[in-house]
Amino acid sequence: MAADGRRTVPGPRGLPLLGNMPEFGKDPLAFFERLRDRGDFVRWRFGPSTMLFIAHPETVGELLTEVEGTFDQPDLGIAVRTLLGDGVVVAKGADWRRKRSLVQPSVRPRQVKSYAATMAGCAAALADQWTDGQRVDIKREMTSLTQQIAVRTIFGTDTTADAQAIGRAMDVAQREIGDEFSGLGGILPDWVPTRGRARIKKSVAVIDAEVARVVARHRDGDTERPDLLSRLLAARDETGAPLSDQEIRDETVTLYVGGHETTSSTLVWAWYLLARHPRVAEALGAELDRVLGDRDPGFDDYAQLAYTQAVVKETLRLYPAIWLLTGIAKEGATLGGAPVRPGTRVWSSQWATHRDGRWYQDPLEFRPERWTVQADGTPAEDIPEYAWFPFGGGPRVCLGTRFAMVEAVLVLAALARRFRLDVDAGEIRPVAGLTLQPDREVLATVRKR
């Protein structure tokens, strides 16, 4: 029992050997909601191994802030390692600290500001192509747009071929990673060949070839470039050593996933929610008219677009792109004041905590106003710390948080200033892959405002 009186309770009864894997694999999001409803500390079985699930913001915060302390970053599996290599998301200990120090300067606020014009410019170019009454697949449109932004800001290239080649391979890899993680691949040894693992390797080979080609282009150039890749190539650690070619590859792919996959997913869900909540769409349009008028947004507008930021934050609450995090207890680990046995894998889900009625009024309602500030300067809702953690938290908080928020806000502002999207009727369900993606095409009609 935890020191504050919360008990550890058993999860749903599982099957011999498989434990709760079939139920988890069928619908991980619903499974974690069921665990959350049982209590704040819930035991469950992933195959033959006993796991611990936590959902309370206080213990989520303990887990996040103690990673690299009394909790360790777990092995995320052969599928994730195949894609991300040993990048900053996967690395541990001293290796992680070195890589973080080398990557972090590339995504500091001053650097993100330099990428804002590309973000808004790409969105404005897409808006120029849209016409009133046009039918679009929002998922395809947002994926293409964020791929273009990622390729330009990370690799410093404008070619459509680069964006499409990397994007297609990344789509296959992220889908297969989701299938691997929620299926038997989650417990199979790394050496066991599967069709999914073969498809991931094939996709990653395409990504590696494209990255190698762009890196060679940068090394051969004699001019300084403002993109993320150039900054990584110029980075030096405390000994004066640069990142190796393999490390450059791993970090650029990691940044691509963080800068494209998560933002694309967030924008798709934002359009879906706005179409189903006309009042919110009207309030968003009013802010865009007041702040922007008839011009496209820039970085200096970001701070003034408070309601647009709230729309993005509320979208990330209901449909967090990253929906799961885990840690492994080390000697001396505690949660809620009670010891956690070393080697125990602890799981938490943004999806489950973000939709908990203890922390949010009407938790299933799309209500951006909950993130705004009242006239007296107090928050509209008193939301506990770590009741909202779409980018993680603690020492391993996502390095691309600022990049992703600025990109989502500026892109949404540039497009919603000129158009609304009437999404076709019918529920779109989330699929828990590497990121949270819609289960089908998101078709809509473009309407000029």
ZANU-491230 format. One record per residue (C-alpha): residue number from 1; residue in one letter; x, z, y. Coordinates in steps of 0.1 Angstrom, whole numbers. Example, Ala and Ser with C-alpha at 12.3 -4.5 7.8 and 13.67 -1.06 7.14 Angstrom:
BEGIN
    i  aa      X      Z      Y
    1   A    123     78    -45
    2   S    137     71    -11
***
This chain:
BEGIN
    i  aa      X      Z      Y
    1   M      0      0      0
    2   A     12     -8     35
    3   A     20     20     59
    4   D    -10     12     81
    5   G    -34     16     51
    6   R    -38    -21     42
    7   R    -38    -25      4
    8   T    -22    -52    -17
    9   V    -51    -67    -37
   10   P    -51    -93    -65
   11   G    -61   -129    -59
   12   P    -84   -150    -80
   13   R    -78   -149   -117
   14   G    -56   -178   -128
   15   L    -48   -197   -159
   16   P    -21   -189   -185
   17   L     13   -203   -174
   18   L     -3   -223   -145
   19   G    -16   -193   -126
   20   N    -36   -204    -95
   21   M    -18   -237    -92
   22   P    -49   -259   -102
   23   E    -70   -242    -75
   24   F    -42   -244    -50
   25   G    -35   -280    -57
   26   K    -71   -291    -55
   27   D    -75   -278    -19
   28   P    -47   -256     -5
   29   L    -65   -250     28
   30   A    -97   -236     12
   31   F    -76   -216    -13
   32   F    -57   -199     15
   33   E    -90   -191     33
   34   R   -102   -174      1
   35   L    -71   -154     -2
   36   R    -74   -143     35
   37   D   -109   -131     29
   38   R    -97   -109      1
   39   G    -74    -89     23
   40   D    -42    -89     44
   41   F    -19    -86     14
   42   V    -29   -106    -16
   43   R    -11   -113    -49
   44   W    -14   -147    -65
   45   R      4   -167    -91
   46   F     22   -201    -85
   47   G     28   -211   -121
   48   P     44   -181   -139
   49   S     57   -166   -106
   50   T     38   -139    -86
   51   M     35   -146    -49
   52   L     24   -126    -19
   53   F      0   -140      7
   54   I     -3   -125     42
   55   A    -27   -134     70
   56   H    -26   -106     96
   57   P     -8   -116    129
   58   E     13    -84    128
   59   T     28    -92     94
   60   V     30   -129    101
   61   G     52   -119    131
   62   E     73    -96    109
   63   L     79   -125     85
   64   L     88   -149    112
   65   T    110   -126    132
   66   E    129   -113    102
   67   V    138   -148     87
   68   E    176   -148     87
   69   G    174   -110     85
   70   T    155    -93     57
   71   F    137   -125     47
   72   D    154   -157     37
   73   Q    145   -194     42
   74   P    133   -206      8
   75   D    142   -237    -10
   76   L    115   -262      0
   77   G    120   -283    -31
   78   I    137   -315    -41
   79   A    111   -337    -23
   80   V    117   -321     11
   81   R    155   -320      6
   82   T    155   -357     -3
   83   L    139   -365     30
   84   L    155   -339     54
   85   G    188   -334     36
   86   D    204   -303     48
   87   G    191   -305     84
   88   V    184   -275    107
   89   V    149   -270     91
   90   V    164   -266     56
   91   A    199   -251     64
   92   K    205   -213     60
   93   G    228   -186     74
   94   A    259   -196     92
   95   D    253   -233     85
   96   W    218   -230    101
   97   R    232   -212    132
   98   R    259   -238    137
   99   K    235   -267    134
  100   R    209   -251    156
  101   S    235   -246    184
  102   L    244   -283    182
  103   V    208   -296    181
  104   Q    192   -273    206
  105   P    207   -287    238
  106   S    191   -321    230
  107   V    156   -307    233
  108   R    160   -282    261
  109   P    134   -285    290
  110   R    157   -305    312
  111   Q    162   -331    284
  112   V    125   -332    275
  113   K    118   -340    312
  114   S    140   -371    308
  115   Y    119   -383    279
  116   A     86   -378    297
  117   A     86   -412    314
  118   T     90   -429    280
  119   M     61   -408    265
  120   A     37   -416    294
  121   G     49   -452    297
  122   C     43   -460    260
  123   A      8   -444    263
  124   A      0   -464    294
  125   A     11   -496    277
  126   L    -13   -489    249
  127   A    -41   -482    274
  128   D    -34   -516    290
  129   Q    -41   -532    256
  130   W    -75   -514    250
  131   T   -107   -530    262
  132   D   -142   -516    266
  133   G   -161   -520    234
  134   Q   -130   -526    212
  135   R   -130   -511    177
  136   V    -99   -492    168
  137   D    -85   -470    140
  138   I    -73   -439    159
  139   K    -50   -428    131
  140   R    -33   -462    131
  141   E    -31   -463    169
  142   M    -17   -428    174
  143   T      8   -433    145
  144   S     21   -466    160
  145   L     23   -450    195
  146   T     42   -419    185
  147   Q     65   -439    162
  148   Q     73   -461    192
  149   I     80   -430    214
  150   A    101   -414    186
  151   V    122   -445    181
  152   R    128   -449    218
  153   T    136   -412    226
  154   I    155   -404    194
  155   F    173   -437    186
  156   G    172   -453    220
  157   T    159   -487    207
  158   D    128   -506    218
  159   T    125   -530    188
  160   T     92   -530    170
  161   A    110   -537    137
  162   D    128   -504    139
  163   A     97   -484    145
  164   Q     77   -501    118
  165   A    104   -500     91
  166   I    111   -463     96
  167   G     74   -455    101
  168   R     62   -472     69
  169   A     89   -454     49
  170   M     82   -421     65
  171   D     44   -424     57
  172   V     52   -429     20
  173   A     76   -400     20
  174   Q     53   -375     37
  175   R     24   -384     14
  176   E     45   -380    -17
  177   I     59   -347     -5
  178   G     24   -334     -1
  179   D     15   -345    -37
  180   E     47   -330    -51
  181   F     42   -297    -34
  182   S      6   -291    -44
  183   G     10   -305    -80
  184   L     32   -299   -110
  185   G     62   -311    -90
  186   G     61   -277    -73
  187   I     74   -260   -105
  188   L     92   -288   -122
  189   P    131   -286   -122
  190   D    148   -309    -98
  191   W    163   -330   -125
  192   V    129   -341   -140
  193   P    121   -377   -129
  194   T     86   -384   -117
  195   R     70   -415   -101
  196   G     64   -396    -69
  197   R    101   -386    -67
  198   A    111   -422    -73
  199   R     89   -434    -45
  200   I    104   -407    -21
  201   K    139   -419    -30
  202   K    130   -455    -24
  203   S    115   -447     10
  204   V    144   -425     20
  205   A    168   -453     12
  206   V    150   -474     38
  207   I    152   -446     63
  208   D    189   -441     56
  209   A    197   -477     61
  210   E    179   -479     94
  211   V    195   -447    107
  212   A    229   -459     96
  213   R    224   -492    114
  214   V    213   -475    146
  215   V    242   -450    145
  216   A    267   -478    141
  217   R    251   -496    171
  218   H    256   -464    191
  219   R    292   -459    180
  220   D    301   -495    189
  221   G    285   -492    224
  222   D    307   -484    254
  223   T    279   -470    276
  224   E    264   -436    277
  225   R    228   -435    264
  226   P    201   -409    273
  227   D    186   -407    238
  228   L    187   -378    214
  229   L    209   -396    189
  230   S    236   -401    216
  231   R    235   -364    224
  232   L    239   -355    188
  233   L    269   -378    185
  234   A    285   -362    215
  235   A    278   -326    204
  236   R    307   -303    194
  237   D    306   -269    178
  238   E    327   -239    189
  239   T    358   -253    170
  240   G    354   -287    187
  241   A    342   -304    155
  242   P    314   -330    157
  243   L    285   -334    134
  244   S    294   -355    103
  245   D    277   -388     96
  246   Q    255   -371     70
  247   E    246   -343     94
  248   I    237   -369    121
  249   R    214   -386     96
  250   D    198   -353     86
  251   E    192   -341    121
  252   T    178   -374    134
  253   V    153   -376    105
  254   T    143   -340    111
  255   L    137   -347    148
  256   Y    118   -378    139
  257   V     95   -359    116
  258   G     90   -332    142
  259   G     86   -356    171
  260   H     63   -382    154
  261   E     44   -367    125
  262   T     32   -336    141
  263   T     22   -352    174
  264   S      4   -381    158
  265   S    -16   -357    137
  266   T    -25   -335    167
  267   L    -36   -365    188
  268   V    -59   -379    160
  269   W    -76   -345    156
  270   A    -79   -341    194
  271   W    -98   -374    197
  272   Y   -120   -365    168
  273   L   -129   -331    184
  274   L   -134   -346    218
  275   A   -158   -372    205
  276   R   -179   -344    189
  277   H   -179   -321    220
  278   P   -190   -341    250
  279   R   -189   -310    272
  280   V   -152   -306    266
  281   A   -145   -343    271
  282   E   -163   -341    304
  283   A   -143   -311    315
  284   L   -111   -329    305
  285   G   -120   -360    324
  286   A   -128   -339    355
  287   E    -93   -324    354
  288   L    -76   -358    349
  289   D    -96   -372    378
  290   R    -86   -343    401
  291   V    -49   -342    391
  292   L    -41   -378    385
  293   G    -67   -399    402
  294   D    -59   -435    393
  295   R    -23   -431    384
  296   D     -6   -423    351
  297   P      9   -389    344
  298   G     45   -378    348
  299   F     64   -347    338
  300   D     57   -330    371
  301   D     20   -332    363
  302   Y     23   -313    330
  303   A     21   -278    346
  304   Q    -10   -289    366
  305   L    -29   -302    335
  306   A    -39   -267    324
  307   Y    -71   -277    307
  308   T    -54   -307    289
  309   Q    -29   -282    276
  310   A    -58   -260    264
  311   V    -73   -289    246
  312   V    -41   -295    228
  313   K    -36   -258    220
  314   E    -71   -255    206
  315   T    -66   -287    185
  316   L    -35   -271    171
  317   R    -55   -240    163
  318   L    -82   -257    143
  319   Y    -60   -285    128
  320   P    -24   -272    128
  321   A      0   -300    119
  322   I     22   -276    101
  323   W     -2   -255     80
  324   L     21   -234     58
  325   L     52   -213     60
  326   T     71   -191     35
  327   G     99   -167     32
  328   I    117   -149      4
  329   A    123   -111      6
  330   K    158    -98      6
  331   E    171    -63      0
  332   G    154    -40     26
  333   A    125    -63     34
  334   T     93    -46     45
  335   L     58    -58     57
  336   G     34    -34     73
  337   G     58     -6     68
  338   A     59    -10     30
  339   P     88    -23     10
  340   V     87    -58     -5
  341   R    105    -64    -37
  342   P    136    -85    -33
  343   G    130   -121    -45
  344   T     93   -120    -37
  345   R     81   -152    -21
  346   V     58   -145      8
  347   W     33   -172     20
  348   S     13   -175     52
  349   S     -9   -202     65
  350   Q    -16   -212    101
  351   W    -49   -227     89
  352   A    -61   -194     75
  353   T    -50   -172    103
  354   H    -61   -196    131
  355   R    -96   -196    118
  356   D   -100   -158    113
  357   G   -130   -143    132
  358   R   -111   -111    138
  359   W    -88   -128    163
  360   Y   -111   -155    177
  361   Q   -147   -155    190
  362   D   -166   -181    171
  363   P   -135   -192    153
  364   L   -148   -225    140
  365   E   -159   -236    174
  366   F   -138   -261    195
  367   R   -134   -241    227
  368   P   -104   -249    248
  369   E   -116   -224    274
  370   R   -103   -196    252
  371   W    -67   -206    263
  372   T    -75   -206    300
  373   V    -70   -179    326
  374   Q    -99   -162    344
  375   A   -101   -158    382
  376   D    -86   -124    380
  377   G    -55   -137    361
  378   T    -65   -123    327
  379   P    -67   -145    296
  380   A   -102   -157    287
  381   E    -98   -143    252
  382   D    -75   -115    241
  383   I    -56   -133    213
  384   P    -30   -113    194
  385   E      6   -126    193
  386   Y     11   -146    161
  387   A    -26   -153    157
  388   W    -15   -187    169
  389   F     17   -200    155
  390   P     15   -238    149
  391   F     53   -241    156
  392   G     63   -211    137
  393   G     81   -184    156
  394   G    110   -160    157
  395   P    146   -173    154
  396   R    135   -204    134
  397   V    108   -215    158
  398   C    105   -253    159
  399   L    132   -267    182
  400   G    108   -295    192
  401   T     80   -273    204
  402   R     84   -282    241
  403   F     89   -319    232
  404   A     58   -320    211
  405   M     36   -302    236
  406   V     47   -323    265
  407   E     43   -355    245
  408   A      8   -346    233
  409   V     -4   -336    268
  410   L     10   -366    286
  411   V     -2   -391    260
  412   L    -37   -376    259
  413   A    -38   -376    297
  414   A    -27   -412    301
  415   L    -53   -425    276
  416   A    -82   -401    284
  417   R    -79   -408    321
  418   R    -91   -444    314
  419   F   -111   -442    282
  420   R   -131   -421    258
  421   L   -132   -428    221
  422   D   -166   -427    203
  423   V   -156   -417    168
  424   D   -179   -430    141
  425   A   -203   -405    126
  426   G   -192   -386     94
  427   E   -169   -357     87
  428   I   -132   -363     86
  429   R   -115   -338     62
  430   P    -79   -327     65
  431   V    -54   -334     37
  432   A    -26   -309     34
  433   G      5   -331     30
  434   L     39   -326     48
  435   T     16   -324     79
  436   L    -22   -321     82
  437   Q    -36   -356     81
  438   P    -72   -370     80
  439   D    -84   -381     46
  440   R    -94   -416     57
  441   E    -95   -440     86
  442   V   -107   -425    119
  443   L   -127   -455    133
  444   A   -139   -454    169
  445   T   -153   -476    197
  446   V   -133   -476    230
  447   R   -154   -469    260
  448   K   -141   -473    296
  449   R   -147   -442    318
***
